[in-house]
C-alpha cells in the first residue's frame, strides 16, 4: 500500500515538473496533464479578462469624471477625460497582450527565461535602430501629460490644420476641412497651434471704397449689434461683436474689421452669420462692391511686311 502511494506521489511530481515527453508518459499522464494545464490556462485567461474589465472600468470612471452633462459641446475637462480614457485603454490592451502571452507560455511549460533575458538585448538593439519610434512615444506621453490638445480640438501642426479624431502614444489623427485624414507621428510635432483652447476669436474684414466708408461703418456696426442681440447666439458669443474701425488704408479703399470672442467650437458658424449680416446691412445702406480694375489695354500690332 505504501509503495502504491509513493508511486502516485512520484507520478504527480513528474507531472508538475513538465509535460509528458514520450508516448508512454502521454498514455499514463496525458489526460491529467491536459486537465491540469487547461485549468492553469483558464485561470490565466480569466485573470486577463478581469484585468481588462478593470481597465475598462477605470476608463469609464475617467470619462464620467470629465462629463459635464451636456451632449452638444465638450468642455476642456471632458476632452481631457476622453483622451486619457482612450490612452488608458490602448496602453492597457498592449500591456495585457504582452504579459498574457508570457504567462500562457509559462503555463504551457515553455522556458521563458531566455526570452526575458534576450528581450533586454533585443530592446536595446531595437532602440538604437528605431530612435524615431522611441521619440514618437516619448513625445506623445508629454503631449498628453501637458494637455496640449485633446480629442475634438482643432489644431494646426506645421501646414496641416484639422480636428483631432484620435490620439495614441505614437500618432495623431487629424481630419481637415476637405475630409482628408492626416496621420502625423508625434516625434515630428515641433509646434502645435490649438485653435479651440478656452475661447476663439472671429475677425471679419470688409473692404470698402473711400467714398462709402462712413455709411459702411454705420452699416457694419448695425450688423454687429444685431448679431450680439440675437438670442440664438447667446451661448456662442463670449463678448458682443465690436467694430474696431478702420483697420487698413489702401489705394482707394479702406478695411473695416469686426471682431468677436466666441466659443471655439462655434467660431466658423458665428463668422459665417456675421459675414451674412454685414453683407445684408451693406446692401441695405447702398454700399456696392468695388468694380474690378480695368485690364491692360490691348494695342493691335500691324503685320510686318518685308
C-alpha positions as CSV (number, residue, x, y, z in Angstrom):
1,X,0.0,0.0,0.0
2,X,2.8,2.4,0.9
3,X,4.6,1.6,-2.4
4,X,1.4,2.5,-4.3
5,X,1.2,5.8,-2.5
6,X,4.8,6.6,-3.2
7,X,4.4,5.7,-6.9
8,X,1.4,8.1,-7.1
9,X,3.4,10.9,-5.4
10,X,6.3,10.3,-7.8
11,X,4.0,10.4,-10.7
12,X,2.4,13.6,-9.6
13,X,5.8,15.2,-9.1
14,X,6.8,14.2,-12.6
15,X,3.6,15.8,-13.9
16,X,4.3,19.0,-12.1
17,X,7.8,19.2,-13.4
18,X,6.9,19.1,-17.1
19,X,4.7,17.8,-19.9
20,X,5.0,14.2,-20.9
21,X,7.9,13.5,-23.3
22,X,7.0,10.1,-24.6
23,X,4.1,8.1,-25.8
24,X,4.1,6.1,-22.7
25,X,4.0,9.2,-20.5
26,X,1.2,10.6,-22.5
27,X,-0.8,7.4,-22.1
28,X,-0.2,7.4,-18.4
29,X,-0.5,11.1,-17.5
30,X,-1.7,12.8,-20.7
31,X,-5.3,13.3,-19.6
32,X,-4.3,14.6,-16.1
33,X,-1.7,16.9,-17.7
34,X,-4.1,18.3,-20.2
35,X,-6.7,18.9,-17.5
36,X,-4.1,20.5,-15.2
37,X,-2.8,22.8,-17.9
38,X,-6.3,23.6,-19.1
39,X,-7.2,24.8,-15.6
40,X,-4.0,26.8,-15.4
41,X,-4.5,28.4,-18.9
42,X,-8.2,29.0,-18.0
43,X,-7.0,30.8,-14.8
44,X,-4.7,33.0,-16.8
45,X,-7.4,33.8,-19.3
46,X,-9.8,34.7,-16.5
47,X,-7.2,36.9,-14.9
48,X,-6.6,38.7,-18.2
49,X,-10.3,39.2,-18.7
50,X,-10.7,40.5,-15.2
51,X,-7.8,42.9,-15.7
52,X,-9.3,44.1,-19.0
53,X,-12.6,44.7,-17.3
54,X,-10.9,46.7,-14.5
55,X,-9.1,48.8,-17.2
56,X,-12.4,49.5,-18.9
57,X,-14.0,50.4,-15.6
58,X,-11.1,52.8,-14.9
59,X,-11.5,54.4,-18.3
60,X,-15.3,54.8,-17.9
61,X,-14.7,56.3,-14.5
62,X,-12.3,58.8,-16.1
63,X,-14.9,59.7,-18.7
64,X,-17.7,60.1,-16.1
65,X,-15.4,62.3,-14.1
66,X,-15.0,64.6,-17.0
67,X,-18.6,64.5,-18.2
68,X,-20.2,67.9,-17.8
69,X,-23.7,66.7,-18.6
70,X,-24.1,68.5,-21.9
71,X,-24.4,66.4,-25.0
72,X,-23.6,69.2,-27.5
73,X,-20.4,70.9,-26.6
74,X,-17.4,69.3,-24.9
75,X,-15.6,71.2,-22.2
76,X,-11.8,71.1,-21.9
77,X,-12.2,68.9,-18.8
78,X,-14.4,66.4,-20.8
79,X,-12.0,66.4,-23.7
80,X,-9.0,65.6,-21.5
81,X,-11.0,62.9,-19.8
82,X,-11.9,61.3,-23.1
83,X,-8.3,61.5,-24.3
84,X,-7.0,60.0,-21.1
85,X,-9.6,57.2,-21.2
86,X,-8.6,56.3,-24.7
87,X,-4.9,56.2,-23.8
88,X,-5.7,54.0,-20.8
89,X,-7.5,51.5,-23.0
90,X,-4.8,51.4,-25.6
91,X,-1.9,51.2,-23.1
92,X,-3.8,48.5,-21.1
93,X,-4.5,46.5,-24.2
94,X,-0.9,46.5,-25.2
95,X,0.3,45.6,-21.7
96,X,-2.2,42.8,-21.3
97,X,-1.2,41.3,-24.6
98,X,2.5,41.1,-23.8
99,X,2.0,39.9,-20.2
100,X,-0.7,37.5,-21.1
101,X,1.4,35.9,-23.9
102,X,4.3,35.4,-21.5
103,X,2.0,33.9,-18.8
104,X,0.4,31.5,-21.2
105,X,3.8,30.3,-22.5
106,X,4.9,29.8,-18.9
107,X,1.8,27.8,-18.0
108,X,2.4,25.6,-21.1
109,X,5.9,24.7,-19.7
110,X,7.8,26.8,-22.2
111,X,11.0,28.2,-20.7
112,X,10.6,32.0,-20.9
113,X,13.7,32.9,-19.0
114,X,15.9,33.1,-22.2
115,X,13.1,35.1,-23.8
116,X,13.1,37.5,-20.9
117,X,16.9,37.7,-20.9
118,X,17.1,38.3,-24.6
119,X,14.3,40.8,-24.5
120,X,16.6,43.4,-22.9
121,X,19.3,42.8,-25.5
122,X,16.8,43.0,-28.3
123,X,15.1,46.0,-26.8
124,X,18.5,47.8,-26.7
125,X,19.3,46.9,-30.3
126,X,15.8,48.0,-31.4
127,X,16.1,51.2,-29.5
128,X,19.2,52.1,-31.4
129,X,17.7,51.2,-34.7
130,X,14.3,52.9,-34.1
131,X,15.1,56.1,-32.3
132,X,12.3,57.8,-34.2
133,X,9.8,55.3,-32.8
134,X,11.0,55.9,-29.2
135,X,10.9,59.6,-29.8
136,X,7.3,59.3,-31.0
137,X,6.3,57.5,-27.8
138,X,8.2,59.9,-25.5
139,X,6.7,63.0,-27.3
140,X,3.2,61.5,-27.2
141,X,3.5,61.0,-23.5
142,X,4.5,64.5,-22.8
143,X,1.9,66.0,-25.2
144,X,-0.8,64.3,-23.2
145,X,0.8,64.9,-19.8
146,X,0.8,68.7,-20.6
147,X,-2.7,68.6,-22.1
148,X,-1.6,70.5,-25.2
149,X,-4.6,69.2,-27.2
150,X,-7.4,66.7,-26.8
151,X,-10.0,64.8,-28.9
152,X,-12.2,67.2,-30.8
153,X,-9.7,70.1,-30.7
154,X,-9.0,71.9,-33.9
155,X,-5.2,72.3,-34.1
156,X,-2.5,73.2,-36.6
157,X,0.7,71.1,-36.9
158,X,3.0,72.6,-39.5
159,X,0.9,73.2,-42.6
160,X,-1.8,70.8,-41.6
161,X,-4.9,72.0,-39.8
162,X,-7.8,69.8,-38.7
163,X,-9.9,68.2,-36.0
164,X,-8.2,65.7,-33.7
165,X,-10.1,62.4,-34.3
166,X,-7.8,60.0,-32.5
167,X,-4.7,60.1,-30.3
168,X,-2.2,57.4,-29.4
169,X,1.2,57.5,-27.8
170,X,2.7,57.3,-31.3
171,X,0.3,59.0,-33.7
172,X,-2.1,61.9,-34.0
173,X,-5.0,61.6,-36.5
174,X,-6.2,64.9,-38.0
175,X,-9.3,65.4,-40.2
176,X,-9.0,68.6,-42.3
177,X,-11.9,70.6,-43.8
178,X,-11.8,68.6,-47.0
179,X,-12.3,65.3,-45.2
180,X,-8.8,64.1,-45.7
181,X,-7.3,62.2,-42.7
182,X,-3.7,63.2,-41.8
183,X,-1.7,60.7,-39.7
184,X,1.2,62.5,-38.0
185,X,3.9,60.8,-35.8
186,X,4.3,62.5,-32.5
187,X,8.0,62.8,-33.0
188,X,7.6,65.1,-35.9
189,X,5.5,67.6,-34.0
190,X,7.7,70.6,-33.3
191,X,5.0,73.2,-32.7
192,X,1.2,72.9,-32.1
193,X,-1.3,75.7,-32.5
194,X,-4.5,74.9,-30.7
195,X,-7.4,76.9,-32.3
196,X,-10.0,75.8,-29.8
197,X,-8.4,76.2,-26.4
198,X,-10.7,78.1,-23.9
199,X,-12.0,80.6,-26.4
200,X,-11.7,81.6,-30.1
201,X,-11.8,84.9,-32.0
202,X,-13.7,85.8,-35.1
203,X,-12.3,88.6,-37.2
204,X,-14.2,89.7,-40.3
205,X,-12.7,92.3,-42.7
206,X,-14.8,94.4,-45.0
207,X,-13.0,96.2,-47.9
208,X,-14.9,99.4,-48.7
209,X,-14.4,102.3,-51.1
210,X,-13.2,105.6,-49.6
211,X,-16.4,107.4,-50.6
212,X,-18.6,104.8,-48.7
213,X,-16.5,104.4,-45.6
214,X,-18.8,106.5,-43.3
215,X,-22.0,104.7,-44.4
216,X,-20.3,101.4,-44.3
217,X,-19.1,101.9,-40.8
218,X,-22.6,102.5,-39.6
219,X,-23.9,99.5,-41.6
220,X,-21.3,97.2,-40.2
221,X,-21.9,98.4,-36.7
222,X,-25.6,97.7,-37.2
223,X,-24.8,94.1,-38.3
224,X,-22.6,93.5,-35.3
225,X,-25.3,94.8,-32.9
226,X,-27.9,92.6,-34.5
227,X,-25.7,89.5,-34.1
228,X,-25.0,90.4,-30.4
229,X,-28.7,90.9,-29.7
230,X,-29.7,87.6,-31.3
231,X,-30.6,85.1,-28.5
232,X,-29.7,82.2,-30.9
233,X,-26.1,83.1,-30.5
234,X,-26.1,83.9,-26.8
235,X,-24.3,80.7,-25.8
236,X,-21.7,81.1,-28.6
237,X,-20.7,84.7,-28.0
238,X,-18.5,85.3,-25.0
239,X,-18.3,89.1,-25.8
240,X,-20.5,91.2,-28.0
241,X,-19.1,91.8,-31.5
242,X,-17.1,95.0,-31.8
243,X,-16.3,97.1,-34.9
244,X,-12.7,98.1,-34.4
245,X,-12.9,100.9,-37.1
246,X,-10.5,101.5,-39.9
247,X,-8.0,98.6,-39.9
248,X,-6.2,99.4,-43.1
249,X,-6.0,102.2,-45.7
250,X,-5.4,101.1,-49.2
251,X,-5.4,102.6,-52.7
252,X,-8.9,104.0,-52.9
253,X,-10.2,101.5,-50.3
254,X,-10.4,101.2,-46.5
255,X,-10.7,98.0,-44.5
256,X,-13.2,97.7,-41.6
257,X,-12.6,95.0,-39.1
258,X,-15.2,93.4,-36.8
259,X,-14.1,91.0,-34.0
260,X,-15.9,88.9,-31.5
261,X,-14.7,86.5,-28.8
262,X,-16.7,83.2,-29.2
263,X,-16.9,79.6,-28.2
264,X,-14.0,78.0,-30.1
265,X,-16.2,75.1,-31.4
266,X,-18.7,77.5,-33.0
267,X,-16.2,80.0,-34.4
268,X,-16.9,79.2,-38.1
269,X,-20.7,79.3,-37.6
270,X,-20.5,82.7,-36.0
271,X,-18.2,84.0,-38.7
272,X,-20.5,82.9,-41.5
273,X,-23.5,84.5,-39.9
274,X,-21.6,87.7,-39.2
275,X,-20.5,87.9,-42.8
276,X,-24.1,87.4,-44.0
277,X,-25.4,90.1,-41.7
278,X,-22.7,92.5,-42.8
279,X,-23.4,91.9,-46.5
280,X,-27.2,92.4,-46.0
281,X,-26.5,95.6,-44.0
282,X,-24.2,97.0,-46.6
283,X,-26.7,96.2,-49.3
284,X,-29.5,98.0,-47.3
285,X,-27.2,101.0,-46.9
286,X,-26.5,101.1,-50.7
287,X,-22.8,100.3,-50.4
288,X,-21.9,98.4,-53.5
289,X,-18.7,96.4,-54.0
290,X,-15.8,97.9,-55.8
291,X,-15.7,97.4,-59.6
292,X,-12.9,95.2,-60.9
293,X,-10.0,97.3,-62.1
294,X,-9.8,97.5,-65.9
295,X,-7.4,95.1,-67.6
296,X,-4.4,96.2,-69.6
297,X,-5.2,97.8,-72.9
298,X,-4.6,95.7,-75.9
299,X,-2.8,97.5,-78.7
300,X,-3.1,95.9,-82.1
301,X,0.1,95.3,-83.9
302,X,0.3,95.7,-87.7
303,X,1.7,92.7,-89.5
304,X,5.3,93.0,-90.7
305,X,5.6,93.1,-94.5
306,X,9.0,92.5,-96.0
